[in-house]
């Protein structure tokens, strides 16, 4: 008996069917049967299914003699299922890699619940990917099983059949089946979810929900949308036959009203001449199923009135929205004029010689090099007033107590940026910020460059998607000083940003703590045993994928292969932190304690100090980590694709900071054999440190504060050097 029976109904999807089937048959978990139902499709679906069945014994094909529709096609596959769990997959959607293994593991962990709800992502025809906006409901449900009554938020998720798996015996005992019609998921999902005694969740994206350019069948204009009434009648009948579910009637009553009104409100669902009839049928049904004593409020309350009243309300709402929109535009214009006037007023005042404005990572808080400079300035130059620019009130609330800040675009922001003598940032300031004569802009960058940046992206259209190179260079024209940690960076920045700044051989301020061997409480906070070897995996984003995320390593397998006495820590690229990348498995693995997710750690130095080894691909984090003189492994399995799409200033596989792996087997072997920390690794790391940690001596932040903010000259006659390096010109002056 297989673990899963996957039922895939097919009708007029020949362009997507192979991708769907390949996503199933290519899963690492193979204990399943695939029952494909050819719903008398007039295109080539039947032939495609037969082709797959011939070469894979797990595939069974049912050819229906006539077209019966999606719901009944699913029903046709159920009697042939022998698996523990039923999995209904639409034939234009796809599984994500590792999805079945993740579902199987979660089912085992939760002791075979009646229903398991997992996450999905919408994938758009133009290449975009968007995770389910209610994914947090899955995480908040926790590890234990529950009923819908115990966690009703589970019903807020999209009420469809394909984001769940169902224990086959539970389905048989409940007699659940799909009715004919347009909205066949409704009378399946509500009865199933309300009846389930044990529901579990999986906070992982297991399915890509394809968003076709012309929408799905429910997006078409048709009288078939009247089917929603019959489907809710089936739901109400199901509840009426089960007294134990009577308490759900008010919820279903409201849900039905809101669902029908949503259909009515969409301009492309119902023929214009049918809208009045649809409203009247909905209102009649709403009144007939209203539970005794139930209050009617919210959006559904309009169904207590007439069609004329509804139309008038819609017109008034529309007019009100237009009036509100114009009012907002007027207020914004007036506020803009006021802000411009306010800023202009302050530009006529002298610069404040002690005012330093800081920002990091597009105003995300106290981070990186600017934070290190700020901390040092507070220590050795208390007369300097440091003000941080943050993007919103939420970010401001996360700042440490006592940190002065302004929100970008506010009047206070305009005031301090008009008066500040110094500006310290690791990305460019907004184009609206005008550089006053006498002000000093210090650009810290965000690490040593391996990937192409700035003007070098002109021949890399994928990497500069949405990136305006001329605008970026106009903003870089405001730089006075560019901080560098090595001569490689100095040459690259002067080429990538052909502007009038001077290069300052200061070292990277954020790396001072690494050079000094600072302390970190990361292990203690995450409960990592003191004797464990901590391996940090820190991949970068990919420009050849629109989402930027590509799973290069099976994290669960890597954690297992590292073995006892090891802890795998994962830190995604900051640009992927709020996207679907974590939902592809990282969040669930972290919940289960298989890995530690350090993506949200505000201070990356804490993570680096806790790590005994770094595994990365092409992330600039390797240049920072090299200051710790600890082993690094470069996993370069897609180096040709990466360099073709993004470009690189040198071949990291030829000049690496440690061993290079090009396949997962090579990576696993490096750690299994201990080669990751052998003499060759040490030699490669030493050469790398000599070249790229050239000016990092633990005094970079002090050097920046004293020379660039205070105008002092340190007594050092020579720039900071790694032992064995030849002497160079003074690090305290701009190139």
C-alpha positions as CSV (number, residue, x, y, z in Angstrom):
1,X,0.0,0.0,0.0
2,X,1.6,3.3,-1.0
3,X,1.7,6.3,1.3
4,X,0.0,8.7,-1.2
5,X,-2.6,8.3,-4.0
6,X,-2.3,11.3,-6.2
7,X,-5.4,12.0,-8.3
8,X,-4.8,14.3,-11.3
9,X,-7.8,15.2,-13.4
10,X,-6.9,16.4,-16.9
11,X,-8.9,18.5,-19.4
12,X,-7.4,20.8,-22.0
13,X,-4.0,21.3,-20.3
14,X,-1.6,19.7,-22.7
15,X,0.7,22.7,-22.5
16,X,1.2,22.3,-18.8
17,X,0.6,18.6,-18.2
18,X,4.2,17.4,-18.7
19,X,5.5,19.9,-16.2
20,X,2.9,18.8,-13.7
21,X,3.7,15.1,-14.1
22,X,7.4,15.7,-14.0
23,X,7.1,17.6,-10.7
24,X,5.4,14.5,-9.2
25,X,7.6,11.7,-10.7
26,X,10.8,13.6,-9.9
27,X,10.1,13.8,-6.2
28,X,12.7,12.4,-3.8
29,X,9.9,10.6,-2.0
30,X,8.7,7.8,-4.3
31,X,6.1,5.9,-2.2
32,X,3.0,7.0,-4.2
33,X,0.7,6.1,-7.0
34,X,-0.4,8.6,-9.6
35,X,-4.0,8.2,-10.9
36,X,-4.4,10.4,-13.9
37,X,-8.0,10.9,-15.1
38,X,-8.4,11.9,-18.7
39,X,-11.7,13.8,-18.6
40,X,-12.4,13.1,-22.3
41,X,-10.0,15.9,-23.1
42,X,-10.2,16.9,-26.8
43,X,-6.4,17.8,-27.0
44,X,-3.4,15.6,-26.5
45,X,-3.7,15.0,-22.7
46,X,-4.7,11.4,-23.1
47,X,-1.7,10.5,-25.3
48,X,0.6,12.3,-22.9
49,X,-0.8,10.4,-20.0
50,X,-0.4,7.1,-21.8
51,X,3.2,7.9,-22.6
52,X,4.0,8.5,-19.0
53,X,2.1,5.3,-17.9
54,X,4.2,3.2,-20.3
55,X,7.5,4.3,-18.7
56,X,6.5,4.6,-15.1
57,X,4.6,1.8,-13.3
58,X,3.4,4.2,-10.7
59,X,1.2,6.0,-13.2
60,X,-2.4,4.7,-13.9
61,X,-4.5,6.3,-16.5
62,X,-8.3,6.4,-16.6
63,X,-9.9,7.5,-19.9
64,X,-13.5,8.7,-19.2
65,X,-15.9,8.2,-22.1
66,X,-17.4,11.7,-21.7
67,X,-16.5,14.9,-20.1
68,X,-17.8,15.0,-16.5
69,X,-16.1,18.1,-15.0
70,X,-13.4,18.6,-12.5
71,X,-15.2,17.3,-9.4
72,X,-16.6,14.1,-10.8
73,X,-13.3,13.4,-12.5
74,X,-11.7,13.4,-9.1
75,X,-14.5,11.1,-7.9
76,X,-13.6,8.7,-10.7
77,X,-10.1,8.4,-9.4
78,X,-10.9,7.8,-5.8
79,X,-12.1,4.1,-6.1
80,X,-8.8,3.2,-7.7
81,X,-6.8,4.7,-4.8
82,X,-5.0,2.4,-2.4
83,X,-2.7,4.9,-0.6
84,X,-3.0,6.0,3.0
85,X,-3.6,9.5,1.9
86,X,-5.5,11.2,-1.0
87,X,-3.8,14.0,-2.8
88,X,-5.8,16.0,-5.4
89,X,-3.4,17.8,-7.8
90,X,-4.7,20.1,-10.5
91,X,-3.0,19.3,-13.8
92,X,-1.6,22.8,-14.5
93,X,-0.1,23.1,-11.0
94,X,3.3,21.6,-9.9
95,X,4.9,20.3,-6.7
96,X,7.9,22.0,-5.3
97,X,11.1,19.9,-4.9
98,X,10.9,17.8,-1.8
99,X,7.2,18.5,-1.2
100,X,6.1,14.8,-0.8
101,X,9.0,14.1,1.6
102,X,8.1,17.1,3.7
103,X,4.4,16.0,3.7
104,X,5.3,12.4,4.6
105,X,7.5,13.5,7.4
106,X,4.9,15.9,8.9
107,X,2.2,13.2,8.7
108,X,4.5,10.8,10.6
109,X,5.4,13.5,13.2
110,X,1.7,14.2,13.8
111,X,0.7,10.6,13.9
112,X,-1.5,10.4,10.8
113,X,-4.1,13.2,11.2
114,X,-7.3,13.2,9.2
115,X,-6.2,16.3,7.2
116,X,-2.9,18.0,6.7
117,X,-3.0,21.6,5.3
118,X,0.2,22.8,3.6
119,X,1.3,26.1,2.0
120,X,1.5,27.1,-1.6
121,X,2.7,30.0,-3.8
122,X,1.1,31.6,-6.7
123,X,3.3,31.5,-9.8
124,X,2.4,34.0,-12.5
125,X,2.8,33.7,-16.2
126,X,5.2,36.6,-16.3
127,X,7.6,34.9,-13.9
128,X,6.6,36.3,-10.5
129,X,6.1,34.2,-7.4
130,X,4.0,35.3,-4.4
131,X,3.6,33.2,-1.2
132,X,0.2,32.7,0.3
133,X,-0.4,35.9,2.3
134,X,-2.0,33.9,5.2
135,X,1.0,31.5,5.6
136,X,1.4,32.7,9.2
137,X,-1.8,30.8,10.0
138,X,0.0,27.6,9.4
139,X,3.0,28.5,11.5
140,X,0.8,29.8,14.4
141,X,-1.2,26.5,14.5
142,X,1.9,24.8,16.0
143,X,3.1,21.2,16.0
144,X,0.0,19.6,17.6
145,X,-3.2,18.5,15.9
146,X,-6.4,20.3,16.4
147,X,-10.0,20.7,15.2
148,X,-11.4,23.6,13.2
149,X,-13.3,24.7,16.4
150,X,-10.0,24.8,18.3
151,X,-8.2,26.8,15.6
152,X,-10.9,28.4,13.4
153,X,-8.3,30.6,11.7
154,X,-7.6,27.5,9.6
155,X,-10.8,28.2,7.7
156,X,-9.5,31.6,6.6
157,X,-7.1,29.9,4.2
158,X,-8.1,29.4,0.6
159,X,-10.9,26.8,0.8
160,X,-9.8,24.6,-2.0
161,X,-9.0,20.9,-2.2
162,X,-5.5,21.0,-3.5
163,X,-3.7,22.6,-0.5
164,X,-4.5,19.6,1.7
165,X,-4.0,15.8,1.9
166,X,-6.7,13.6,3.3
167,X,-6.5,10.2,5.2
168,X,-8.3,7.9,2.8
169,X,-10.2,6.0,5.5
170,X,-11.4,9.3,6.9
171,X,-12.8,10.2,3.5
172,X,-14.5,6.8,3.1
173,X,-16.0,7.0,6.6
174,X,-17.4,10.4,6.0
175,X,-18.7,9.6,2.5
176,X,-17.1,12.8,1.1
177,X,-17.3,13.3,-2.6
178,X,-17.3,16.1,-5.1
179,X,-20.6,17.2,-6.6
180,X,-20.9,18.4,-10.2
181,X,-20.7,22.1,-10.8
182,X,-18.5,25.2,-11.0
183,X,-17.7,25.5,-7.3
184,X,-17.1,21.9,-6.5
185,X,-14.4,22.6,-3.9
186,X,-16.9,24.4,-1.5
187,X,-19.1,21.4,-0.6
188,X,-16.1,19.2,-0.2
189,X,-13.8,21.5,1.8
190,X,-16.2,22.8,4.5
191,X,-17.7,19.4,5.4
192,X,-14.2,17.8,5.5
193,X,-12.6,20.5,7.6
194,X,-15.6,20.7,10.0
195,X,-15.7,17.0,10.4
196,X,-12.0,16.3,10.9
197,X,-11.1,15.3,14.4
198,X,-7.4,15.8,13.9
199,X,-6.0,18.5,11.6
200,X,-2.3,19.3,11.2
201,X,-0.4,22.0,9.3
202,X,2.8,22.2,7.4
203,X,4.4,25.6,7.1
204,X,6.1,24.8,3.8
205,X,5.4,25.7,0.2
206,X,4.6,22.4,-1.4
207,X,2.7,23.5,-4.4
208,X,3.0,26.1,-7.1
209,X,-0.5,27.4,-7.9
210,X,-0.3,28.5,-11.6
211,X,-1.9,31.8,-12.4
212,X,-2.8,31.8,-16.0
213,X,-2.7,35.0,-18.0
214,X,-6.4,34.6,-18.8
215,X,-7.3,33.4,-15.4
216,X,-8.9,30.1,-14.4
217,X,-12.4,28.8,-15.1
218,X,-13.9,30.8,-12.2
219,X,-12.6,34.0,-13.8
220,X,-14.8,33.7,-16.9
221,X,-18.0,35.7,-17.4
222,X,-20.9,33.2,-17.2
223,X,-24.2,32.3,-15.6
224,X,-22.4,29.2,-14.3
225,X,-21.5,31.3,-11.3
226,X,-25.0,30.8,-10.1
227,X,-23.8,27.3,-9.2
228,X,-22.4,28.8,-5.9
229,X,-25.9,28.8,-4.5
230,X,-26.4,25.1,-5.0
231,X,-23.0,24.3,-3.5
232,X,-23.8,26.2,-0.3
233,X,-27.1,24.5,-0.1
234,X,-25.2,21.2,0.0
235,X,-23.0,22.6,2.8
236,X,-26.0,23.7,4.8
237,X,-27.7,20.3,4.3
238,X,-24.6,18.6,5.5
239,X,-24.5,20.6,8.7
240,X,-28.3,20.2,9.2
241,X,-27.9,16.4,9.3
242,X,-25.2,16.6,12.0
243,X,-26.4,18.3,15.2
244,X,-22.8,18.4,16.6
245,X,-22.0,20.9,13.8
246,X,-24.9,23.2,14.5
247,X,-22.7,25.8,16.1
248,X,-21.0,26.4,12.7
249,X,-24.3,27.7,11.1
250,X,-23.6,31.4,11.9
251,X,-20.1,31.2,10.5
252,X,-21.3,29.5,7.3
253,X,-24.2,31.9,6.9
254,X,-21.8,34.8,6.9
255,X,-19.3,33.1,4.8
256,X,-21.9,32.3,2.1
257,X,-23.0,35.9,2.0
258,X,-19.5,37.3,1.7
259,X,-18.5,34.7,-1.0
260,X,-21.6,35.5,-3.1
261,X,-21.1,39.2,-2.7
262,X,-17.5,38.8,-3.8
263,X,-18.6,37.2,-7.0
264,X,-21.2,39.9,-7.6
265,X,-18.7,42.7,-7.0
266,X,-16.3,41.5,-9.6
267,X,-17.0,43.2,-13.0
268,X,-16.0,40.2,-15.1
269,X,-17.9,37.3,-13.5
270,X,-21.6,37.7,-14.2
271,X,-23.3,39.0,-17.4
272,X,-24.6,42.5,-16.6
273,X,-28.2,41.5,-17.1
274,X,-27.9,38.6,-14.6
275,X,-26.6,40.6,-11.6
276,X,-30.0,41.5,-10.2
277,X,-31.1,37.9,-10.3
278,X,-27.9,36.8,-8.7
279,X,-28.4,39.3,-5.9
280,X,-32.0,38.3,-5.3
281,X,-31.2,34.6,-5.2
282,X,-28.4,35.3,-2.8
283,X,-30.5,37.5,-0.5
284,X,-33.3,34.9,-0.5
285,X,-30.9,32.2,0.5
286,X,-29.3,34.4,3.1
287,X,-32.6,35.1,4.8
288,X,-33.7,31.5,4.6
289,X,-30.6,30.1,6.3
290,X,-30.2,32.9,8.8
291,X,-29.8,31.2,12.2
292,X,-32.3,32.2,14.8
293,X,-31.1,35.1,16.8
294,X,-27.9,35.5,14.7
295,X,-26.8,39.1,14.3
296,X,-26.2,40.3,10.7
297,X,-23.4,42.8,10.4
298,X,-20.4,43.6,8.3
299,X,-20.4,43.3,4.5
300,X,-23.1,40.7,4.4
301,X,-25.7,43.0,6.0
302,X,-26.4,44.5,2.6
303,X,-28.2,41.2,1.7
304,X,-31.0,42.2,4.2
305,X,-32.0,45.0,1.7
306,X,-33.0,45.2,-2.0
307,X,-31.1,45.1,-5.3
308,X,-31.8,48.8,-5.7
309,X,-30.3,49.5,-2.3
310,X,-27.3,47.4,-3.1
311,X,-26.7,49.2,-6.4
312,X,-27.1,52.6,-4.7
313,X,-24.7,51.6,-2.0
314,X,-22.2,50.4,-4.5
315,X,-22.5,53.7,-6.4
316,X,-22.1,55.7,-3.2
317,X,-19.1,53.6,-2.2
318,X,-17.6,54.1,-5.6
319,X,-18.2,57.9,-5.5
320,X,-17.0,58.0,-1.9
321,X,-13.8,56.2,-2.9
322,X,-13.2,58.6,-5.8
323,X,-13.8,61.6,-3.5
324,X,-11.5,60.1,-0.9
325,X,-8.9,59.4,-3.6
326,X,-9.0,63.0,-4.8
327,X,-8.9,64.3,-1.2
328,X,-5.8,62.1,-0.5
329,X,-4.1,63.3,-3.6
330,X,-4.9,66.9,-2.6
331,X,-3.6,66.4,0.9
332,X,-0.4,64.7,-0.4
333,X,0.2,67.5,-2.9
334,X,-0.3,70.1,-0.1
335,X,1.9,68.1,2.3
336,X,4.6,67.8,-0.5
337,X,4.5,71.6,-1.0
338,X,4.8,72.1,2.7
339,X,7.7,69.7,3.0
340,X,9.5,71.3,0.1
341,X,9.1,74.7,1.7
342,X,10.2,73.4,5.0
343,X,13.3,71.8,3.5
344,X,14.0,74.9,1.5
345,X,13.9,77.0,4.7
346,X,16.6,74.8,6.3
347,X,18.8,74.8,3.3
348,X,19.4,78.5,4.0
349,X,20.7,77.8,7.5
350,X,24.3,76.9,8.0
351,X,25.4,73.2,8.1
352,X,25.5,71.7,11.6
353,X,29.2,70.7,11.8
354,X,28.4,68.0,14.5
355,X,25.4,66.4,12.8
356,X,25.9,63.0,11.2
357,X,23.0,61.3,9.4
358,X,23.2,57.5,9.1
359,X,21.4,54.8,7.1
360,X,21.9,51.2,6.3
361,X,20.4,48.6,4.0
362,X,17.7,51.0,2.6
363,X,16.8,52.4,6.0
364,X,16.3,49.0,7.7
365,X,17.9,50.0,11.0
366,X,21.3,49.9,12.8
367,X,23.2,47.5,10.6
368,X,26.5,47.0,8.9
369,X,29.3,49.5,8.6
370,X,27.2,52.6,9.4
371,X,26.2,51.0,12.7
372,X,29.9,50.3,13.6
373,X,30.9,53.9,12.7
374,X,27.9,55.2,14.8
375,X,28.9,53.2,17.8
376,X,32.5,54.3,17.7
377,X,31.5,58.0,17.2
378,X,29.3,57.8,20.4
379,X,32.3,56.4,22.2
380,X,35.1,58.7,21.2
381,X,33.3,61.7,19.8
382,X,30.2,62.3,22.0
383,X,30.0,65.9,20.6
384,X,28.8,64.4,17.3
385,X,25.0,64.0,17.1
386,X,24.1,60.9,15.2
387,X,20.6,60.6,13.6
388,X,19.4,57.4,11.9
389,X,17.1,57.4,8.9
390,X,14.6,54.5,9.1
391,X,11.9,53.5,6.6
392,X,8.9,53.4,8.8
393,X,7.5,53.5,12.4
394,X,7.8,49.7,12.7
395,X,11.6,49.9,12.0
396,X,11.9,52.8,14.4
397,X,10.3,50.8,17.2
398,X,13.0,48.1,16.9
399,X,15.8,50.6,17.4
400,X,17.7,50.5,20.8
401,X,16.6,53.0,23.4
402,X,18.2,56.4,23.1
403,X,18.9,56.2,19.3
404,X,17.7,59.4,17.7
405,X,16.0,58.7,14.4
406,X,13.7,60.2,11.7
407,X,11.4,58.4,9.2
408,X,12.4,58.9,5.6
409,X,10.3,61.6,3.9
410,X,9.1,63.1,7.1
411,X,9.5,66.8,7.9
412,X,12.1,65.9,10.5
413,X,13.9,63.9,7.9
414,X,14.0,66.9,5.6
415,X,15.3,69.1,8.4
416,X,18.2,66.9,9.4
417,X,19.2,66.1,5.9
418,X,19.2,69.8,5.0
419,X,21.4,70.6,8.0
420,X,23.8,67.6,8.3
421,X,27.5,68.0,7.7
422,X,28.1,64.2,7.3
423,X,26.2,61.4,5.7
424,X,27.1,57.8,6.2
425,X,25.3,55.1,4.2
426,X,26.0,51.6,2.7
427,X,23.5,52.1,-0.2
428,X,22.6,55.3,-2.1
429,X,20.5,58.0,-0.6
430,X,17.2,58.8,-2.4
431,X,17.5,60.9,-5.5
432,X,15.4,63.7,-3.8
433,X,18.3,64.4,-1.4
434,X,20.3,67.3,-2.7
435,X,23.9,67.5,-1.7
436,X,24.7,70.9,-0.1
437,X,28.1,72.4,-0.7
438,X,30.3,71.6,2.3
439,X,28.5,68.4,3.2
440,X,30.5,65.1,3.3
441,X,29.1,61.8,2.0
442,X,30.8,58.7,3.2
443,X,29.8,55.5,1.3
444,X,30.7,52.3,3.1
445,X,29.4,49.7,0.6
446,X,28.1,46.3,1.7
447,X,31.2,44.2,1.6
448,X,33.9,43.2,-0.8
449,X,32.6,42.8,-4.4
450,X,32.6,39.4,-6.2
451,X,29.5,40.0,-8.2
452,X,29.2,42.8,-10.8
453,X,27.9,46.1,-9.5
454,X,27.1,49.6,-10.7
455,X,28.0,50.5,-14.3
456,X,29.4,47.0,-14.9
457,X,25.8,45.7,-14.9
458,X,25.1,47.4,-18.2
459,X,25.7,44.2,-20.2
460,X,23.8,42.0,-17.7
461,X,20.1,42.8,-18.4
462,X,18.8,40.1,-16.0
463,X,20.9,41.4,-13.1
464,X,19.8,45.0,-13.6
465,X,16.1,44.2,-14.0
466,X,14.4,47.3,-12.6
467,X,17.8,48.9,-11.8
468,X,18.4,52.3,-13.4
469,X,22.2,52.5,-13.9
470,X,22.4,56.2,-15.0
471,X,20.2,57.2,-12.0
472,X,22.4,55.1,-9.7
473,X,25.5,56.9,-11.0
474,X,23.9,60.3,-10.5
475,X,23.3,59.4,-6.9
476,X,26.9,58.1,-6.5
477,X,28.1,61.5,-7.8
478,X,27.4,62.7,-4.3
479,X,30.0,60.5,-2.7
480,X,33.1,62.1,-1.2
481,X,34.7,59.0,0.3
482,X,34.4,55.3,-0.6
483,X,35.6,52.9,2.1
484,X,37.6,49.9,1.0
485,X,38.9,46.8,2.9
486,X,41.4,45.8,0.2
487,X,42.9,47.0,-3.1
488,X,40.6,44.7,-5.1
489,X,37.6,46.6,-3.8
490,X,39.3,49.9,-4.5
491,X,39.9,49.0,-8.1
492,X,36.4,47.6,-8.6
493,X,34.5,50.5,-7.0
494,X,36.4,53.1,-9.1
495,X,35.5,51.1,-12.2
496,X,31.9,50.3,-11.3
497,X,31.2,53.8,-10.1
498,X,33.0,56.3,-12.4
499,X,32.4,59.3,-10.2
500,X,34.5,61.8,-8.3
501,X,34.9,60.2,-4.9
502,X,38.2,59.2,-3.2
503,X,38.9,55.7,-2.0
504,X,39.7,55.5,1.7
505,X,41.8,52.4,2.7
506,X,40.1,52.2,6.1
507,X,39.1,48.6,6.3
508,X,35.5,47.5,7.0
509,X,34.1,49.0,10.3
510,X,31.6,46.1,10.8
511,X,34.5,43.6,10.7
512,X,36.3,45.2,13.7
513,X,34.5,42.9,16.1
514,X,35.6,39.9,14.0
515,X,39.2,40.9,13.9
516,X,39.1,41.6,17.7
517,X,37.5,38.2,18.4
518,X,34.4,39.6,19.9
519,X,31.9,37.5,21.9
520,X,28.5,36.2,20.7
521,X,25.5,34.9,22.6
522,X,24.1,33.2,19.5
523,X,24.8,29.7,20.6
524,X,23.3,30.2,24.0
525,X,20.2,31.9,22.7
526,X,19.5,29.0,20.3
527,X,20.5,26.2,22.7
528,X,23.4,24.9,20.7
529,X,25.6,22.6,22.9
530,X,29.0,24.0,23.6
531,X,30.8,21.0,22.1
532,X,28.9,21.2,18.7
533,X,30.6,22.2,15.5
534,X,28.4,24.9,14.0
535,X,28.3,25.0,10.2
536,X,26.8,28.2,8.7
537,X,25.3,27.9,5.3
538,X,24.8,31.4,3.7
539,X,23.8,31.3,0.0
540,X,23.3,34.4,-2.1
541,X,20.5,35.2,-4.5
542,X,20.4,34.3,-8.2
543,X,19.7,36.8,-11.0
544,X,18.8,34.1,-13.4
545,X,15.6,33.4,-11.4
546,X,13.0,36.2,-11.1
547,X,12.4,35.2,-7.4
548,X,16.1,35.2,-6.7
549,X,15.9,32.0,-4.8
550,X,17.1,28.6,-6.0
551,X,17.4,25.6,-3.7
552,X,21.0,24.5,-4.2
553,X,21.2,22.1,-1.2
554,X,18.7,19.7,0.5
555,X,19.1,21.2,3.9
556,X,17.6,18.2,5.8
557,X,20.0,15.9,4.0
558,X,23.0,18.1,4.7
559,X,22.1,18.4,8.4
560,X,21.8,14.6,8.6
561,X,25.0,14.0,6.7
562,X,26.9,16.3,9.0
563,X,26.0,13.9,11.8
564,X,26.0,14.0,15.6
565,X,27.9,16.8,17.2
566,X,27.1,19.3,14.4
567,X,24.5,22.1,14.1
568,X,23.5,23.5,10.7
569,X,22.7,27.2,10.7
570,X,21.1,28.8,7.6
571,X,21.1,32.5,6.8
572,X,19.4,33.6,3.6
573,X,20.3,36.6,1.6
574,X,18.4,39.7,3.2
575,X,16.5,40.3,-0.1
576,X,14.9,36.8,0.2
577,X,13.9,37.1,3.9
578,X,10.3,38.1,3.3
579,X,9.7,36.2,0.1
580,X,8.8,32.5,-0.5
581,X,12.4,31.2,0.0
582,X,11.8,30.4,3.7
583,X,8.5,28.7,2.8
584,X,10.3,26.2,0.6
585,X,11.3,24.2,3.6
586,X,13.6,26.3,5.8
587,X,10.8,27.5,8.2
588,X,9.5,23.9,8.7
589,X,13.0,22.5,9.2
590,X,13.7,25.2,11.8
591,X,10.5,24.4,13.6
592,X,11.5,20.8,13.8
593,X,14.9,21.6,15.1
594,X,16.7,20.2,12.1
595,X,18.4,23.5,11.3
596,X,18.6,27.0,12.9
597,X,17.2,29.8,10.8
598,X,19.4,32.9,11.4
599,X,18.0,35.0,8.5
600,X,16.4,37.4,10.9
601,X,19.4,37.9,13.1
602,X,19.9,41.7,13.1
603,X,23.7,41.5,13.6
604,X,25.4,39.1,11.2
605,X,28.6,39.3,13.2
606,X,26.9,37.4,16.0
607,X,26.2,34.6,13.6
608,X,29.7,34.6,12.1
609,X,31.4,34.5,15.5
610,X,29.3,31.5,16.5
611,X,30.2,29.5,13.4
612,X,33.1,27.1,13.2
613,X,32.9,26.8,9.4
614,X,31.1,28.6,6.6
615,X,29.5,27.1,3.5
616,X,28.6,29.6,0.9
617,X,28.4,30.0,-2.8
618,X,29.1,33.5,-4.0
619,X,28.0,35.6,-1.1
620,X,30.2,38.5,0.0
621,X,29.9,37.2,3.6
622,X,32.9,35.0,2.9
623,X,35.2,38.1,2.8
624,X,34.0,39.1,6.2
625,X,34.2,35.6,7.6
626,X,37.8,35.2,6.4
627,X,38.8,37.7,9.2
628,X,38.1,34.9,11.7
629,X,40.6,32.6,10.0
630,X,38.1,29.7,10.1
631,X,37.4,27.2,7.4
632,X,35.3,28.1,4.4
633,X,33.8,25.8,1.7
634,X,32.6,27.3,-1.6
635,X,29.7,25.3,-3.1
636,X,29.8,26.3,-6.8
637,X,27.5,23.9,-8.5
638,X,26.0,26.6,-10.8
639,X,29.0,28.9,-11.3
640,X,28.7,29.0,-15.1
641,X,25.1,30.0,-14.9
642,X,25.8,32.5,-12.1
643,X,28.6,34.3,-13.9
644,X,26.7,34.3,-17.2
645,X,23.7,36.1,-15.6
646,X,25.4,38.3,-13.0
647,X,29.1,38.5,-13.8
648,X,32.0,38.2,-11.5
649,X,35.2,40.2,-11.0
650,X,37.3,37.0,-10.5
651,X,36.9,33.3,-10.6
652,X,36.2,32.3,-7.0
653,X,36.6,28.6,-7.9
654,X,40.2,29.3,-9.0
655,X,41.0,31.6,-6.1
656,X,38.9,30.3,-3.2
657,X,39.1,30.8,0.5
658,X,39.0,27.0,1.0
659,X,37.9,23.9,-0.8
660,X,35.4,24.1,-3.6
661,X,32.6,21.6,-4.2
662,X,30.6,21.3,-7.5
663,X,28.1,18.6,-6.5
664,X,26.4,17.8,-3.3
665,X,28.3,14.6,-3.1
666,X,31.6,16.5,-3.1
667,X,30.3,18.8,-0.4
668,X,29.2,16.0,1.9
669,X,32.5,14.2,1.3
670,X,34.5,17.3,2.4
671,X,32.8,17.2,5.8
672,X,32.7,13.4,6.2
673,X,36.4,13.2,5.5
674,X,37.4,16.2,7.6
675,X,39.0,17.8,4.5
676,X,37.1,21.0,5.1
677,X,39.7,21.9,7.7
678,X,42.9,20.2,6.3
679,X,46.2,21.8,5.5
680,X,45.1,22.7,2.0
681,X,42.1,24.5,3.4
682,X,44.4,26.5,5.7
683,X,46.8,27.4,2.8
684,X,43.9,28.6,0.6
685,X,42.4,30.6,3.4
686,X,45.7,32.3,4.2
687,X,46.2,33.4,0.6
688,X,42.6,34.7,0.5
689,X,43.0,36.6,3.8
690,X,46.2,38.2,2.6
691,X,44.4,39.5,-0.5
692,X,41.0,40.5,0.8
693,X,41.5,41.3,4.5
694,X,44.3,43.6,3.7
695,X,43.1,46.7,5.6
696,X,41.0,45.0,8.3
697,X,43.0,45.4,11.5
698,X,40.2,46.0,14.1
699,X,40.5,49.8,14.0
700,X,38.4,50.6,10.9
701,X,35.5,52.4,12.7
702,X,37.9,54.5,14.8
703,X,39.9,55.3,11.6
704,X,36.7,56.6,9.9
705,X,35.5,58.6,12.9
706,X,38.9,60.3,13.6
707,X,39.9,61.0,10.0
708,X,36.7,61.6,8.2
709,X,34.4,62.9,10.9
710,X,36.8,64.7,13.2
711,X,39.5,65.6,10.7
712,X,42.3,64.1,12.7
713,X,45.3,62.3,11.4
714,X,46.2,59.1,13.2
715,X,49.9,58.5,14.0
716,X,50.1,55.4,11.8
717,X,52.6,56.0,9.1
718,X,51.5,53.0,7.1
719,X,48.0,51.6,6.3
720,X,46.9,48.5,8.1
721,X,48.6,45.4,6.6
722,X,48.4,41.7,6.8
723,X,51.8,40.3,7.7
724,X,53.9,39.7,4.6
725,X,52.1,42.3,2.5
726,X,54.3,45.0,0.9
727,X,53.9,48.6,2.2
728,X,51.5,50.9,0.5
729,X,50.5,54.5,0.7
730,X,48.9,55.9,3.8
731,X,45.4,54.4,4.4
732,X,44.1,57.6,6.0
733,X,44.0,59.6,2.8
734,X,41.7,59.3,-0.1
735,X,43.1,57.9,-3.3
